[in-house]
Amino acid sequence: METSKNSNSEFIPVFKRSFLKPKHWGTWLAIGACAAMALIPAKLRDPLLGTLGRKVGKLAKSARRRAQINLLYCFPELSEAQREAIVDRMFATAPQTIVFMAELALRNPAKMGQRIQWQGREVFDRLRAEKENVILLVPHGWGVDIPAMLLAHEGEKVAAMFNHQSDPVIDYVWNSVRLRYNGRLHARDNGIKPFISSIRKGFCGYYLPDQDHGPEHSEFVDFFATYKATLPALGRLMKVSRARVIPLFPVYNSETHGVTMIFGQPMNDLVEADDITLARRMNEEVEKFVAPHPEQYAWILKLLKTRKDGDIEPYKRKDIYPK
């Protein structure tokens, strides 16, 4: 992937002529279909996308199995039927939310009216008005990019870290959409220093707390009914960035066809916390948001890949949800 970088190692997607090769035509067709769907009124497209998502969820065996395993570990108290219903709703929510994001890229968000709502935003606005540095802690839901796009549209400077997509065309388009209203992207393979630099220069940091980074620097702490290898980097990031942390989670409603951005309270208890407490507090915030809205979360990720010595990786177990 070609990029342009300024002194802050900012990532800027660059179109390459190789993207037009026949091997990428299927990807462009899918992107075009997504864009076309975004122009259809949401009340008409959401039922169709929900049905399509459920059907794809039945066929995507590997992704469905990861979701089933994650939910089994995290919510063993639920019945099999209840967990399967969550998986079905998740697969329905995913395309609805992704197409909503495409709509944001094609239409002026100011004209989308009550379909965009903010809940509990007062503290965030006050801190930004006082020129405080802020890091938004955003769990990995399907609408994870939407609040950043909307804040950037309002003129808020937003900086986020991201991982490249394996498909170069999707990587180019996805990141171009993310930057539709400006903002700043930092690739994880450039390290965290450029991200810290942006926050210290007044950009609102966008941090995803729930990715599995392996055992070396992680702490094993509770995550719903199981445990998870969690990177306790947020406390150090707060200190070096001189920033306050506010949790945030977008929730897509297929009935109203809109998104509500839900803010939590500032995490003022992290400054002097040890690594175990830091890791657990991040997971607690994920739990607070996800428990009432489990269908919004990307359960298809390998959230529980890293295990303690002696524990089998859940996705390698042959005794549950056999392939």
Secondary structure, 3 states (H helix, E strand, C coil): CCEECCCCCCEEECCCHHHHCHHHHHHHHHHHHHHHHHCCCHHHHHHHHHHHHHHHHHHCHHHHHHHHHHHHHHCCCCCHHHHHHHHHHHHHHHHHHHHHHHHHHHCCHHHCHHHEEEECCHHHHHHHHCCCEEEEECCCECCCCHHHHHHHHCCCCEEEEECCCCCHHHHHHHHHHHCCCCCEEEEHHHCCHHHHHHHHCCCEEEECCCCCCCCCCCEEEEECCEEEEECCCHHHHHHHHCEEEEEEEEEEECCCCEEEEEECCCCCCCCCCCHHHHHHHHHHHHHHHHCCCHHHECCCCCCCCCCCCCCCCHHHCCCCCCC
